[in-house]
Amino acid sequence: MNSSAERKKIHLLQSNNSAHYVFADHNMVNTIVRNLISNAIKFTADKGLVNISTRILDEEIQVCVRDSGIGLPEDIVDKLFVMNGSTEREGTTGEKGTGLGLVLCNEFIKKNKGRIWAQNNNGKGATFCFTLPRA
């Protein structure tokens, strides 16, 4: 993701350097994280910020990807993780987005007994979080 971020001069920040372990499929988790970071970069303007954080919640690990981008219109938040949700949007430099990546993320997270959600940050970007069972 670094090359995409560098093109837009977006700062990628990992705010937690601790190792956290989950009980989940490695390839699925990699796909989820890559998709969320890619989307954050896509919808963040030049010189923006994408922050990736993790934390322990009892029996789960929570991962959040927060961006300083264009945010989420309230009318699509409930449609983000379902097929036929009609969430096609362009990124800040015309990048195409179909929303299918988030549907796939939702399916992968369900298969690994986790949860995913999104929130608008009052016009200051969006945050996508998911949990997976703690190992």
N, C-alpha and C positions, 0 to 999 in steps of 0.2 A: 504494500500500500504506500510505501514511502515515495515512489516515483509519482504517483497520482497527487499526493499531498504536496510534493515539491513543486510540481507544475503550477499549482494554485497558491503556493507559499503558505500552506496551512500547517500549523504547528500541531504535531501529534504528541499528546502528553499521556503518559501512563502514571496515574497518581498513586498507585500502590505497587510497591516492588516485592511484596510478600508472595510466596508461592502458596496457592490454594489448590486443593485436589478435589476433583469431582468424580462421581461414578457415572460415566457416560462414554459414548462412542467418540473416540479421538477425531476421526474424520468429520463426523457431523458437527462437533464443537468447532473445529477449525472453519468449516463452511459458514456456520452461524456468525462467528466473530468476523471473518473476512467480509461477509455481506453487510453486517451492521457498520463496520468501519468504512467500507466502500460507499455506502449510502450517505454516511455522515460527511464524507469528503465531497460527494456529488452535490449535496444540498447546502454546502458551506461556501460562502464567497471567498475570494482571494484574501489572504492574510488572516484567515479565521483560525479557530481552535477546535480540535477534537480531543476530548478527554476520555480515556478508558480507565475504569476503576473496578475494583472487586472488593467484596466484603463478605464476612461470614455472618449468616443468619441461622442460628441454631443448627439445624440439620441440612442446610442448603448453603450454597455459595451463590452470591448475586454478582452479576457482571453488568455494568452499565456503560453505554457509549453515549456521551453527551456532546452535542455540537453547538457552534455559535451561528448556525445557518438560518435559513428562511423560516423554519418552524413548520408546524403541521396545522392545516386548516381543521377546525373542530369537526367539520362534517365528514372527514375521512378517517379520523382516529379509530373509530369502531370498525372500519372496513379494511384496515391495513393487513390483517392476518388471515383473511378468508378469500377464497376464489370468487371471481365475479364481483369483487369489492369495488371495481372501477377506481383505482388509485393511481392511474398513470399521471406522471408529472415530469417536468424537465428540471434538470439540475441548474445550478447558477450560471454555468457556461454552456447551456444547451444539451447537456448529457441526457440521454434517454433513460427513462425509468418506467417499468411496467408494473412494479409491485409484486411480481412473482417470487422474487427472492425472499420477501418477508413471509409469504405463504409457505415456502419451503422451510424457512427458519422455524416457523410455528410447528410444522409437522415434525421436524427433527427434535425440537425441544419436547414436544409431547411424547415422542418415542423414548426419550430419555428421562421421563417423569419430572419435567420442569414446567415453568410458566414463563410467558413473555408478555410485555406490555410496552406501551409508548405514552409519552406525555409531551405536550407542547410547553415550552418554557416562556410563555407570555411574550412572543415575538422575538425572543432571543435564542432561537434554536429549538432543538428537540432532544429528548433523552429516550433511548431504547434500553430496556433492562430485561434480563432473563435470569432465571434461577435454575440450578441443577442440583441433584442430591450430592451432599458432601461425602467424600470417600473416607 
